[in-house]
Amino acid sequence: MADTRTALGPLERVNGTWVVGDPGRPGGSWIEFRAEGLYRHGRGGDGESIPWSRIMLGVGVVIGRGHPNHGQYSLLGMLGNLPGPFNGRGGGHLDMTLRHPYEDRKLTFARHAHAYRLFDTVLLQELLSQVVAAGEAQRLGDPDWLGQVVGRLGLLTPWPKGSGLSEALERAWRV
């Protein structure tokens, strides 16, 4: 199946590389998916590498600052999706637990100017969590594989019933 989509919420393919966040935003930060792991590009040119083998339990995707009371969008994250002065403002973070040494980490990113569909953000979090929990996080660093998965996920109907979402998502990535 061809790669029919090039984005899933804040995950986007840019010049053949998958990134979370907007690499074109001046002074912003973004997270690159590389073969060896995640690489966070920070403000001012600093960077940080996290090998796939250190990521455990799953990955949360949060749009906006802080931790929302429920769901994946804080109040500022929701406002950033609406037309008006807050549109495209702010950022988000990937929330994860790392091993060796054990620590909780938030990798921040600058959001794109366009709105993220809530369903896409849910799919992204579920995809990252399932792949990490299955012990196959390194597959996320393969841009062709990830492109095929994102393409398959674009065919899903929003909000399958019951456990249908988890099952459909697992079918999309277990190729």
Secondary structure, DSSP 8 states (H G I E B T S, - for coil): -----SEETTEEEETTEEEES-TTSTT--EEEEETTEEEEE-GGG-EEEEEGGGEEEEEEEEESSS--SSSSB-HHHHHTTSSSTTTT-SEEEEEEEETTTTEEEEEEEE--SS---HHHHHHHHHHHHHHHHTT-GGGGG-HHHHHHHHHHHTTS-SS-STTHHHHHHHHHH--
